């Protein structure tokens, strides 16, 4: 059951997304800063989480990346006919 105001990612299995998270973790291990930014295009979203039920491998890669020091942030967007603008941060519920 989905909660009102909760945005989830991914909406389908994404092996490529998991690979990118592992690459970000490798960057941190080599001394760089790495950030995974989620842009939520749902104006009513009040929080963000992973759709672990849809892609458990991506969720595991997310957990590994965070454990390795990858920063994770999410921002809500306002979508208009002629523009998309970042409107504010949303908390990530892990």
VOGU-3710 file (C-alpha; in Angstrom, 3 decimals, decimal comma):
1> xxxxxxxxxx> 0,000/0,000/0,000  1,417/3,372/-1,035  1,407/6,306/1,378  0,158/9,721/0,350  3,000/12,175/-0,247  5,621/9,439/-0,597  7,694/9,376/-3,794  9,543/6,158/-4,600  12,362/5,181/-6,947  12,810/3,142/-9,064
11> xxxxxxxxxx> 9,562/2,349/-10,841  11,233/-0,563/-12,693  14,356/-2,694/-12,271  17,456/-0,626/-13,051  20,703/-2,553/-13,201  22,297/0,559/-14,682  21,182/2,617/-11,665  22,717/0,088/-9,270  25,945/0,192/-11,294  26,051/3,986/-10,981
21> xxxxxxxxxx> 25,651/3,784/-7,203  28,537/1,309/-7,012  30,642/3,668/-9,164  29,860/6,550/-6,791  30,948/4,382/-3,847  34,224/3,654/-5,661  34,762/7,386/-6,130  34,402/7,942/-2,387  36,848/5,101/-1,728  39,383/6,888/-3,942
31> xxxxxxxxxx> 39,028/10,091/-1,917  36,403/12,025/-3,892  33,087/13,405/-2,762  30,078/11,732/-4,396  26,411/12,742/-4,225  23,334/10,921/-5,514  20,646/13,505/-6,253  17,046/12,423/-6,741  14,761/14,949/-8,431  11,134/14,235/-7,587
41> xxxxxxxxxx> 8,698/15,547/-10,181  5,678/15,074/-7,928  4,748/18,461/-6,435  2,790/16,854/-3,572  5,709/14,687/-2,429  6,634/15,195/1,211  9,219/12,406/1,441  11,249/10,060/-0,742  12,151/6,408/-0,349  13,320/3,431/-2,355
51> xxxxxxxxxx> 10,877/1,027/-3,960  12,682/-1,946/-2,433  9,830/-4,227/-3,505  10,421/-3,317/-7,165  14,244/-3,549/-7,273  15,957/-5,108/-4,288  19,338/-5,051/-6,082  19,110/-1,268/-6,502  18,136/-0,944/-2,841  21,167/-3,010/-1,838
61> xxxxxxxxxx> 23,424/-0,825/-4,014  21,896/2,284/-2,389  22,628/0,880/1,073  26,217/0,005/0,067  26,763/3,457/-1,413  25,470/5,258/1,676  27,563/2,996/3,871  30,605/3,875/1,766  29,988/7,595/2,263  27,974/8,593/-0,801
71> xxxxxxxxxx> 25,729/11,505/0,127  22,082/11,104/-0,873  19,674/14,005/-1,276  16,252/14,495/-2,807  14,566/17,653/-4,076  10,992/18,195/-5,172  10,341/19,985/-8,450  7,547/22,195/-9,631  6,532/21,211/-13,130  4,891/23,843/-15,329
81> xxxxxxxxxx> 3,970/23,988/-18,984  7,150/25,852/-19,882  9,580/24,979/-17,092  10,706/22,627/-14,358  12,100/24,281/-11,236  13,620/22,844/-8,089  11,279/23,873/-5,294  12,735/22,390/-2,131  14,297/19,425/-0,369  12,386/16,347/0,729
91> xxxx> 13,648/13,946/3,390  14,807/10,497/2,384  13,114/7,783/4,423  15,389/4,750/4,318
//
